[in-house]
Amino acid sequence: MTDPARRQRVEDLCDAALDRDERERAAFIAAACGDDHVLRGDVEALLANAHKADRFLVTRVGDLAAQIMADDQEPSLVGRRLGPHEILSRLGSGGMGEVYRARDTRLGRDVAIKVVADPFVAAPERLARFELEARVLATLNHPHIGAIYGLEEADGVRALVLELVEGLTLAERLTFGPLPLDEAVAVARQIVDALEAAHDKGVIHRDLKPANIKITSDGTVKVLDFGLAKMFAREIAAGEESPTLPPSFDPSRDGLILGTAAYMSPEQARGKPIDKRTDIWAFGCVLYEMVTARPAFGGESSSDTIAAVLEHAPDWSALPVETPLGIRRLLQRCLEKDPRRRLRDIGDARLDIDDTFSANATADTTAPRRVRRTAGAAAGVFVLVLASLVTWQLQRSEYFWRNPLDDATVTRLTDFDGADHHAAISPGGDVVAFLSDRAGAWDVWVTQVATGDVLNLTKGSVEELRNPATRTVGFSPDGSRVVLWSRARKSAGGGVVDSGWTVPTLGGQLQPTWKGLGISELAWASNGRVVYHPSTDGDPMFVTEPDEKEGKQIYAARAGLHNHFPIWSPDGAFIYFVQGKVLDSTFYESDVWRIPPAGGQPERMTFHNTRVTFPTLLDDRTLLYLATDTDGFGPWIYAMDVKRRIPHRISTGVEPYTSLAASADGRRLVATTLSRSTTSLWRVPVEGREVAAATPIRLPTTGGLSPRRGDGYIVYRALQAGTDGLWKLLDTGEATALWNGLEGRVVSGAAIEPGGGHVAFVIQKQGRTQLYLVNADGTGGARRVADELDVRGAPAWSPDGQSLAIAANRAGEPNLFKVPLNGGTPVPLVKEYSTNPIWAPSGRFLVYFGADVGTNVSVKAVSKDGAAWPLPRLTLTRGDRLAFLQTDDALIVLKGNVSQKDFYRVDLTTGHERQLTRLGRELAIGDFDLSPDAREIIFDRIREESEIVLFNLIDR
Amino acid sequence: MSDTRPTIVTISSPGAVTELLRAWSDGDAGALERLMPLVEAELRRLARLYMGRERHGHTLQATALVNEAFLRLTGAQHIRWHDRAHFLGISARLMRRVLVDHARARGSQKRGADAQRVTLHEGLVATPDPALDVVALDRALEALAQVDERKSRVIELRFFGGLSVDETADVLHVSPDTVKRDWRLAKLWLLRELEGEAG
């Protein structure tokens, strides 16, 4: 059919035949072709498939693409719903699981959903850890970090909800060739900002590479998948943990090398412990690739690439000739194979970039003109200004700051079940003393670092050992004795008294020491001086000279403030301590202060205004302490040079730290870290005279806290999807989330409106604590009330339903306010320290907690209009709680020590009290509520597991 | 000093795609090599999106996929591409290249080096085209182009580009009737070719 004329003839005949009815075609062709059998054959061959033609090539191209391009191996979730998320399409898949594009129907935005494959979270502890990680990653709120919104779970599918960032990845962009230098620098600066923000929160990316960096159409850079590499990898290999290393400092314990070969730091490639400097290496690789469009380290295979990473220098000649010296130097400092010689802080990269470019800009434009005109003088001034700017920047960024935990080796000292707290280390660094409940009761134990032998020093003989708001265990300056404090319960009148004890470090008789001084805490300096404070108003601090028994008062805070955790600087020049407020047995709004032992004005060292505890000195200049962040996460370990006073978060990972202490030479640091905390809700009947047993409440969430009884339901808060939400559990077993916690975690118990229409609750976000209302049936959104109040603790609804009472910050201390619900302005109800309001059933008055002295808290009352209201004397221990029975004259009180509390009925007219429960000591109770018919108490229980880690700070 | 506002950088990617398209249409074969991965990634994204919509019962516009892909990649609002027909023509060709290459790669991945035929997964989306083999279709189109370039283009534009009869007529500067006639005959020609290959 090569002859065009003949082909034309065949086609014409076909065309004509097709216009005819099928039954006439054969006759038509036969007639048209005559005896040209070849022509007839050709026409018939074409027409043979005419019956198929109608169904040929009718597939629409989108369908075709969908069929060809979509991976069809995995069951797709497209079309399903995950919470409020409607899954639209699959975006890709990776080692971590499938990624989908989804529509958040509630917030009306598109998100990315990363489905977590089952094996990652099969075990409950892995899940808890995963949720904790997600929660911390979710606090990485930064314009250049792809956000993690939270976790979503439905029908057995668990997924991370991530910010959907549209645009090209840097890897895709680089297929067009290198970025012009100014673009590369602009992108690099944004990456630096992202890394710096994450490192400040202790989060390491671990897999920074061009494919994880997105550039949106307006040029904004977003770094994606922060911390996810570790999060998922650990979940894979959680069963293979090495017992000697705590999770936060050695991700490689998983036995997996994480990351992408070409961007992996040498230490990462070798499977060694890594820290934020691994991100600095990867940043160097990315910057190099941006300006050259080729990887800094490459090879035919992964092993060739790793060999290049470990052994070869990048090809510096590939850098464009116009690359400024400052950028070349920065690249060299980032791509230094020895992490100890590498750039320490990503913030320093910004400095290098800015210096380079400000210098360039001046050289190009302003400077020459000025110099020409005004000769030396202006140039001199300019150099001075530049020099002072650089110095200022150096100081700001703490160019010379060195993280004391860099290159530290870390050992886990205990790996038993149970909780360990208040670890202290002997001045010589050879013995660690700590509180543990592994034998049932809280006891002081010691362990020898060298042998790992453990010994129980108190064996149940000391009660009330644990107090989260003080340092409870210490050593004598020679290390021969362990010092401990407890609060013995007074025989009459309630409350507790403080007692100090010493016991030989290797075991022996407990000796009551410092009797009669009412010491609640002390620190013993190497020169024999002691600083102590009794628990009276304002925690007055006393210093004794060696061999003196009674000391001289050097300072007292105003009532309501506490001075705890005193510690001497090694040179004896200062006493460092924590000053702040204590609410519900923990510090909040506290900071580290210091004062000379001779007295004078104390000096504030830190400005967190969060829960700051356990100041510890490695040497006269290096202060370490624990602090929570403004969203309430942590506490993490912070460090500062006391001369510069710039705080640096130095612990990485998500484990909260609960105590901190250092040896005298500052070369060993011991800390306790919370590895897991489990919560549950319980109910116990209280009607008869007999003491009944408590039974657990089945929850749809993993645990629950602060239950509140409604009519036919319980409202409680629970850690779910990586944050604390507010849940409503119907007695029928159905549950709904009233507040999912993504816009702020719920931090205290809720209040249910009399009549049950609304629920009031308190959330914390970025340092602010705010009061919200939501419909009790879960419909409609939550609305904020009393915007102007920075609230504290839990709200209480007035029995007439007209107002809420809640403590709020006023002139630096919590005062009770009445919040009218008709939109009126909140009015102060009590103009002194007052928290935890509870309405009397009649609505005529409220009771509340006054300022605590030591660990004692007095219960006070005020009329509904703010007038004084008489109340019999009632003193509780911090952390105790109460609720009214159905009348104004009887209370239910939860009291006891931290690890053993029970419920009592207290008659307010006679002061008579009767114990209602015997709950056992294995679980701590935090909060409770009484059913409206007063027949049942519902309460929460918290079980924490923790471990002790020892840091050897070799380079010190 | 710590200004956290996003810095605006002019990333030239949309422009770059437009440039590459132009370069390719001007005969620069290298441009295609750089264009393909971008287009493929975008098409894959869109394809999945469409598959998702399909399951939701949304209807799919024939040209939507190609248009959306190119509008996104070229930054539609900025390009001054007056010759829409030219643009559509190039889009269709690129689409064909991407789909065929992808199908071919998938075929070799699944069946080893001697993979010749790719049968589409019929279970995913109901399709009237029984077992359409895109790779074989591509080969048949090549053969058709040897004897009748225009008919091959008609198939490419209408099938891979999703163009209507009138749009195709515009691109090829012929009448709609010619397009209809070419379409009908080319399909018969291809069916015969494919049957011969299969047999």
Interface residues (C-beta under 8 A of the other chain):
Chain A: M1 T2 R7 E11 C14 D15 L18 A45 L46 L47 A48 N49 A50 K52 A53 R55 F56 L57 V58 T59 R60 V61 G62 D63 L64 A65 A66 Q67 I68 M69 A70 D72 S76 V78 G79 I87 L88 S89 R90 L91 R101 H142 P143 H144 L168 E172 R173 T175 F176 E183 A186 V187 R189 Q190 D193 I215 S217 D218 G219 T220 V221 Q393 R396
Chain B: M1 S2 T4 R5 P6 T7 I8 V9 T10 I11 S12 S13 P14 A16 R34 P37 L38 E40 A41 L43 R44 R45 L46 A47 R48 L49 Y50 M51 G52 R53 E54 R55 H56 L60 Q61 A62 T63 A64 L65 V66 G75 M95 L99 H102 A103 R106 L120 H121 L124 V125 T127 P128 D129 P130 L132 V134 V147 D148 I155 R158 F159 F160 G161 G162 R181 R184 L185 K187 L188 W189 L190 L191 R192 E195
